[in-house]
Amino acid sequence: MKYMKLGSKPDAFQKEGSDIRFVATELATDIVISIGDVKFYLHKFPLLSKSSRLQRLVASSSEEKSDEVDISDIPGGPSAFEICAKFCYGMIVTLNAYNVLAARCAAEYLEMFETIDKGNLIYKIDVFLTSSVFRTWKDSIIVLQSTKSLLPWCENLKVINHCIDSIATKASIDPSEVEWSYTYNRRKLPSENGIDSHWNGVRKQPVVPNDWWVEDLCELEVDLYKRVIMAIKAKGRIPAVVIGEALRAYAYRRLLVSLEDAVSNGVDCTKRRAALDAILFLLPTEEGSVSCGFLLKLLRAACLLEPGESHHSDLIKRIGTHLDGASVSDLLIPVNADENSVYNIDLIMAIVDEFMSQNSDNGKEKFQDDDEIVEVENVSVSVTPVPSTSKLAVAKLIDGYLAEIAKDPNLPLPKLMALAEMASSLPRPTHDGLYRAIDMYLKEHPSLSKSEKKKLCGLMDCKQLSQDACMHAVQNERLPLRVVVQVLFFEQVRASVASAGSDPSVELPSTVRSLLPRENGNSIGSSRSAATTITEEECGAPTSSDINSLRSMRLANNSGGSERSSGSSDMNKNGDDKCASGKPKGMLMPKKILSKLWSGKTNAGENSSSDTSESPGSVNPDEVKSTQSRITRHSVS
């Protein structure tokens, strides 16, 4: 910090009492300067020789036969006037970044111009500001912080503009030219600390990071911070990603820290709202300048502070563009206290809808024809697009979010299904995430009806479950038996396909062939409809003993498989024999059940009542009940 000392005489003031009384020691006091409760007992000549305003005020008080002059409206108060009075007496005055602006405004108030006396206080302070303070990084920030209590004087004196321009200029220079101290507490790269794996015994000069100025500016109040960032952006030398990092740091310092506690405890959040407005206004529009997680945190803050729907819509549009960069925890935005649900699902649905609309080609393809772009209806051409990385990431994100909100006991089933169906067109390598969300919802909502369970389980495609998920589903007592049968059936289809691939003499049944991909790479119909059609319309009706056998089947994984029940040692032996004979490991079904699943001879009318039953076919409810009492189904969730 820079200091400046004015004058050379010893201090001729002394303090008396708690009111800070200043008494001249060399001459009799003939004037009293009153500033609120503080009074200065001084003599006229040193003051009047350097202050035009005091000349007028003393003349006016003399006419009124009073020796007291009231200047309670002086900027900076008694401490600023003390500096001016000591300068008038020729005493030593120390100026620094903390008091120089108050002294400058007080000197302007007292009109201590060069026209009154050469080398007056205003001139000397201006020289100090220009030659020292405005050239120092931290001093400029300190002076700018001190302007808040000195408005509108410092604004009229253009001090704020000088400080802002000085700070913006220093922040915009090449980091290699930074030679002054700055605050940087965040983690640096090894190269930024001068540590490199290839330094060969010679320690390099530490590299100044591009965002070296970010933390120091976080000390500024919102209005000043906004003006400084605008000035930095106007310089055009700072990358948008650094501006985004500066806003992120400021948001954590001034907005996000303890926000939920402040709102819940009824703390005044006026400053936080102002910070949110400023940050949203300053957000750079360049691609990748801010992360999706940071945008979601701002949206969460906007929902808590309720600044207005305009903020919500703008953030939703921007988040929808970069949704693939979010995490599940970022999406867990709480709702207002007066609502039953825990999380704001409607907000996430709006974001997903924005993402889907931005990534939809509307069935049209664009072709370049010379200088024209022609849109052609994609009607007859069947093309399977390669799933983009962003769509895969969003599908995984939504599945994880569904699993989290499924834990909410007050979450209505239609809302969960609506969100899941919005993202149903997104590509998924497996449906394990959907299965996990469904299982979690079934666990937290045991009172669901059979029809509701059927609708919920219809969200996933049993054909797209991994082997681990299949093993879990077969042992999951919360799933309807219909879903378990579908899982077993499609696992058998996989085993049959693998067997046919290794042994050309094996002929696949027609129902299995119908589930295989066509020559053009497309499967028949949707996965859900295929599963329903096979199990309910073409398969035979299993008896109670068949259901008992289904429940005791095991799924074999690459290391030997996992048993659904402990009572099928003969089946395990058969499975080992098949593995030993070189055939693929997989699910082993009894021939009796397979013949019924693949016969296609059973009338569809036999399954007409299966919509509301937990087991497929025309199973006697009493038989099912008696069968279920003999079977133990384990849940691994």
N, C-alpha and C positions, 0 to 999 in steps of 0.2 A: 504494500500500500504506500502511496505517495503522500508526503507531508509538506506543508509550507508554513513557515513561521514569518509573521509580520511584526515589525517594531523591534525596539531594543531596550526600552526602559523596564525597570522592575515593576512587578504588579503593584499598583497603587490602590487596589480595591481590597476590601476585607468583607467577609460574610458575617452577618449578625443574625442570630436567631434562625427560625425555620423558614422565614419569608425571603431569604437571600437578599439582604440589603447591601448595596454597594455605596461606599462613602469615599469621597475624594479626600486625600490626605494633605495635599499641598495647598489647595485653595478652599475657601469657604464655599459650601454648597449653596447654590442659588436657584436650583431647579430640581424638580422631582419628576422622574419618568415613571408612569404607572402602567404596568402590563398585567391586568387582572389583579391577583392578590400580591403580586411581586412589585416592589417599588425600588427604584434606583435613585439615590441621592447624589447628584452630580453638579457640575457647574456648566455654564452655558458655552463659554468660548470654544473649547475643543470640539464640542458637538456641532455648533452652528457653523464652524469653519469648514465642515465637510458634508453637511446635510442640508439640502434645500428645504426638505419637508419640515425639519425641526425649526428652521428659521421662521417659516410661516406659522407653525403651531405655537412657538414661543411668543411671537409678536401678537398672536391672537390672545394668548393667556395673559399677556401683560396688559392688554386693554381691559381684560376682565379682572385685573388685579389678583391674579392667581399665579402661584409658582409651580403648579402641577400640570403636567401634560399627559394625557391618556392616549396610549397607542396600543391598546389591547388587540387590535386587528392586525398587528404586524405578523407576517408569515414567519414561522419558526419559533415564535414565542420568546420568552425571556433568554433562553440560551443563545438564540441567533442574535438578539439585540446586544447581549454581553460581548459577543465577538466584534460587532460594529463599534460599540462604545470603547472597548479596549484599543481598537485600531485608531479611533479618534484621539485617544490619549497617548498614542504612540507606544503602547505596551506590546509585549510578545503575544501573538495569536497563532495557534497551531491549527491549520486546516488539513482535513483529510476527506476521504470519499464519503464518510458518514455525515459530516457537518458542512461541507462546502456548499451544497445546494441551498441549505437553509440560510447560510450566511449570504449567499448571492441574492436570494429572494428578499431577505431583510434589507440588504443594501439597496436593492431596487426600490423597495418601499420607502426608505429614507432618502432616496434620490441622491446617492453619493456618487455623482457623475464627475467626469474630468473637467467639465465647465466650472465646477465649484472649486476644485483643487486638483492640481496635477498629481498623477500617481494615486488617485483615489481608490477606494476599496473595490468598486465594480471592475475597474480596469485590471487590477491585480488578480482578482478571482477569475476573470475571463481568461487571462494568460495562463493561470494554473490549470484551468479546465482543459484548455486547448492543447497545451504543451505536455500535460501529464495525465490527467484523469481519462480523457477520451482516447488516449493511446494505450491504456492498460485494460486488459480484458476484464478482470474481476472488479476493478474500480468502476468501470462503466456500468456493470450490472448492479453494484451497490448503489451508485447514484441514481440509477433508474428506479430501483426499489424505493428510494427515499422520496420520489416525486409524488407518491400517493397523498401524503399529508400536506403537500404544498401546492395543490391545484387551487385556482387556475394560473398561479404565478409562473410556475415552471413551464406550463404549456405556452404562455404568452412569450416567455423568454426563449422559446425554441430549444430548451435544454433536453426535453424528451426526444425530440427529433434527432438531436445530435447524438444522444446516447444510443438510440435505436440504430442509427446509421453506423455508428462505430461498432456496435455488437454484430450487426449483420455483415459488415465488411470483414471483420476478423473471422466469423464463422464460415465465410465463403472462400477463404484463401485455401491454397493447397496445404493439406495436412503436413507435408514435409517442411513447410515454412513456419510452423507453430513453434515458438521458442519460449512461451510463457507457461505458467502453471495453470492447470485446469483440474477439475474434479472428475474422476472416472473410477467408479467402484465396481463396475461390471466386469465379468470375466473376459479376458483378452486372449487372443490367439498367441501361441508361443512366439511367432515371429514379431508380434506387436510388443512383446516383452523383451525383445532382443535375444531370445533363446531359439536357436535353430539346430536341428540335428546335423547340419552340414557346416557348422560354424568353424570347425578345424582349429579350435583353440583361441580364436579371435572373437571376442564378444562384440556383436554389432550394436549400433546405436538403436535404442528402442524406436519402433515405428509408431507414429501417432495415428490412432484409428480415425476413420472418416467421421464418426459420430462423437468426437472428443468433446464437443460443446453442449451435448444434449443435457447432461445432468445439471450443469450450472444454470441453464435457462429454466429448469423446473422450479427454481426459487421465485420466479416472477409471478405476480398476480395475473389472473386470467386475461384482463384487458390488455395489459402490457405484453404478455406472452403472445397474444394473438397478433399484435402489431409487429413484434420482432419476427415471428415466423413469416408473416406476409412480406416483410422487408427481405428476409433471406430468400424466399421463393422468387421475389422480384429480381434478385441478382442473377438468378438462372444458372448458378454454378454448383448447386447442391443436388445430387441425385434424389429422385422421388423416394427411393427406398430409405434414405437417411432421414428425410422429412417424416416418413411414416414411423421410423424408429423413435424420432424425437416426440411425436405425438403419443406413441405408445407409452414411453417413459413418463410423460406428463400426465397421461390418463391414470396410470397406476399411482402416481403421487397425489394428484388432486381430485380424482374422481372415484376410482374403483376401490381404494382401500377402505375397508369397513363400511361399504355402502349399504349393504343389507341391514347391518346392525343400526346404522344411522336412520334408515327409513322406518324400521320396525320400532325404534325407540322414540320416534317423533322429533328427531333432531332437525333443525332448520337446514335444508339442503339447497338454499339459494345459490351458494357458491358452486356447488356440484353441478347444478343445472347450467350455470353459466359456463363451467368448464366443458360440459357435454356439448353445448351449442357451439363453443369455439372449436372444439376438436372436430366435430362433424363438418363445420365450415371449412376447416383447414385441410381436411383429408385430401391427399393427392389422388388424382383420377387415373394415374398411370397403372398399367397392368403389373401386379405383383408388388406394388409399393407398400401394401399392408396385408397382413395375414387374415385368413377367414376367421381364425379363432379370435383375433382382436376385434374384428367387426361384430362377431357374435357377443363378445363382452360388452361392446358399446350398445348393442341392441338390448341386452339384458339390463344395462343401466337405464336405457331409455324407457323400458317397461316399468322399472321400479320408480323412476322419477316422473313418468308420465308427462314428457314435454310436449307431446302432440303426435298425431298420427302421421304427419308429414315425415318425421324422423323415421318412423317405423317403415313406411313404404320405400323410402330411399335406401335404407339399410337392407331391407329384404331383397330388393333388386340387385344390390351389389353382392350380397352374400350368396344369392342364387347363382351368380356367375362363378364363384370360387368355392362352392359347397364341398368339392372333393378334398379341400384342404382342412376341413373341420374335424373335430374329434367328438366322440359321444358326449363327453363332459361339457363341451361347449354348447351342445344343443339342449342341455337340461336347464331350461329357463323356467323359473318358478312363476306361478300365477299369482294374482292378487289374493290377499288373505280371505276375501269374502267368497271365494270359489272352493268347491269341494275337491277338485283334482289338485294334484301336486305340481304338475308341469303344464306349461302353456303349449299344448299340442297344436292348437289352431295356428299359432305363429310358425311352428315348424312345417305344418302342412302348406302354409303360404310360401315358405322358402323352397320346399320341394317342388311345389307347383311352378315356381319361377324357374327353377333349374330344369324341370322337364320341358317347359315351353321354350327355353333358350337352346335346348339340345334336341329339339324336334325338327325334322326336315320336312314335315307335312307331306310326305309321300312324293316329293319332287326332287329331281336331280338337276344340277346345273352343268351346262356344257359351254365351253368357250368356242365361239364361232367368229373367227377373225377378231373384230373389235366389239362383238356383241356377246352378252351373256344371256343364253336362252334357257328358260326353265321348261323341262319336259316332264309330263306326268309319268310317274313310275307305276304303270298299270300291269303290263304283260311281263316285264322283266322281274324275275325273282332273284334277288341278291341278298345274301346273308352278310351284313356288314360286320367287320371285325370290331368286337367290343372295345370301346375306348377305355383308357386307363381311368379317366375321371368318372365314367359311368360305373365301372367296377368298384371304385372307391366309394362312391355315393351309395351303391347298393349295400356294401358292407357296413357303411355308416348307419343307414336306415335300419338295417337288421339289428345292429347293436343298440340303437336308440329304442327300437320296439321292445327289446329284451329288458331295458331299464324301466321304461314306463309301464311295462306289464306288471311290475311289482306294486303299482299303485292300486290299492283295493277299491278305490272309487272310480277307476278308469272304466267308462262304458265300452262294451264290446264294439259297437258300431264305429266309434272313433278310432279304435285300434285298427280295425279292418279297413277303414277308409284310408288311413295313412299307408298301410301295407299295400293296398291295391293301387295307390297313386304311383308307387315305385315298382309295381309288378312287371313292368316292361323292361326294367333295367337288367342287364346281363349279370348272372350269378354263376360262378363255377360250381357251387353247391348250394343247397337250401338248408344247410346246417344252421345258419344264423336265424332263419325264419322258424325252424323247428325249436331252437332254444327259446325264442320269444313266445311261441305257442305254448311250450311246456311251462314256461314261467307264468304265463297268464292262467293256465289251467291250475297251477299250484296255488296261486293267490286268489283264485275265484272258484272254489270247489262247488259252488251252488249252480253252476251253469247247467242248462238243460241239454238233453241229447242233441237237439237240433242246433243249439248254439255251438256245442262242441264240434258238430259236423261242419258248420260254416267256418269256424275258426281253423280247423285242420285243413279245410279246403284251400287255405292260403298257400300251403307248401306243396311241392311236387315230390312225391315219394321216390320217383325215379332219380331225383337229383340229390338224394341224401348220400353222404359218404358212408363207408362201411362202419366206421365208429358210431356215426349217428344212427344207422340202422340197428346196430346191436343195442344201443341205448333205447331206441324206440320200441323194439320188440319186448324189452323188459319194463317198459314204462306203464305202470298201472293207471296213469291218468288219461292215457290216450284211448279213444274208442277202439273196440276190437276190429272194426272195419279198417281203420288206418293200419293196425298191426298186420292184418292180412295183406293189405296192399304192399307194405314194406317187405314182407316175406316173399310175396309174388315177384316183385321187381328185382329182389336180390337173386331169386331163382332164375329170372330172365338173364341177368348178368352172367350167372354161372353157366347157363346154357349157351350164351353167345361166346363166352370164353372157351367152352368145350368144343363148340363147332369150329372155332378158329384153329384149335390145335388138332382136331380130328375131322377131316373133310367128310368122313363117312357118316357123321352124325347129322340127322335131318331134323331141323327145328320144326316144332308145331306151327300151325298157321297163326295162332294167336300171338306167339312169340315173334314170328316174322312180321306181323302187322305192327309191332312196337319198334322194330328196327328202323333206322333212318332210311329214307328213300334214296334213290340214286342221285338226286340233286342236293342231297344233304339235309333235307327238311324232314322232320318226323311227322307222323300223321296226327293232325289236330293238335290241341293243346295237351300239355302233360296231365292236367287234372282230368280232362274229359276222357283221355285214354285210360287212365287208371280206373275211373268210375265205370266205364263201359266194360272193361275186361272183368272186373270183379263182380259186377252186379247183373250183367246181361248175358255174358257168355260163360261164366263159370258155374259149375254145379253147386248145389247147396251142400255145404259140409254138415255132417252130423255132429252130435255132441262129442263122440269119440274123436272125430276129426279135429274139432276145436281143441280138445285136450292134447292131441298130437301137435297141433300148431303151437300151442303154448309151450310145449316141451322141446321144440326145435332149437338148434343152435346156429349161430352164424360163425363161420370160420374166417378168421383174418389171416394175414400173411404168416403169423407165427403159430398158427394152429387153431385159432378160432376162440369163440367165447360162448358159453352155454346160456340159453334162456332159462333152463331149469336144470336141476341137478339129477333128475330122474330119467335120463336118456343115455345110459352107458352104451347100449347097443348102437345107437345112432353115432356116437363118437367113434366107435370101432369101425363102423362103415365108412365114416369120414376119413379115418386114418388109412383105410384100405384104398380109398380113392386117391388120396394124396400120394400114397406109395406107388400107385399105378401110373402116376404121371399126369393125372387129370387135374384141372385147376381147382384150387380150394374155393369153396363157396358155401352157400346155404344148402343143406340137404333136406329135401321134402319127402315124406312118404309117398310112394307111388299112388296110393289110393287118393290122396288129396290132389296130386298133380294131375291125375286122370280127370278129376272133377273140374280142376281149374282150366284144363285145356280141352275138355271134351266138346264144349259148346252145344251139347245136346239138351241141356236143361232149358225149359221154357223160361222166358224173361218174366212171366207172370209170377213165378215162384218168389221172385225178389221184390215184388211190388211194395211190400211192407217194410223194406229195409231202410227207408228214409229216416225213420225215427228210431230204429233199433240199433243197438250197439254192436251187434254181430251181423254179418252178411247172411243172406239166404233166408230160408224159412225154418230157422231153428226154433224149437219149442222153448219158450221162455223158462219153463220149469227145468228143462234139461240144461239150458245155459246156466241157470242159477245153481243147479246141483253140481254142474261141472266146475263153475267158478269157485265153489266152496272147497274143491279139492286141489286147487291150483294156487300156488304162491307167485304173484307177480312182483318183481322187484323194481324199484325206481333208483336210478343212478344219478338223478339230477341233484 
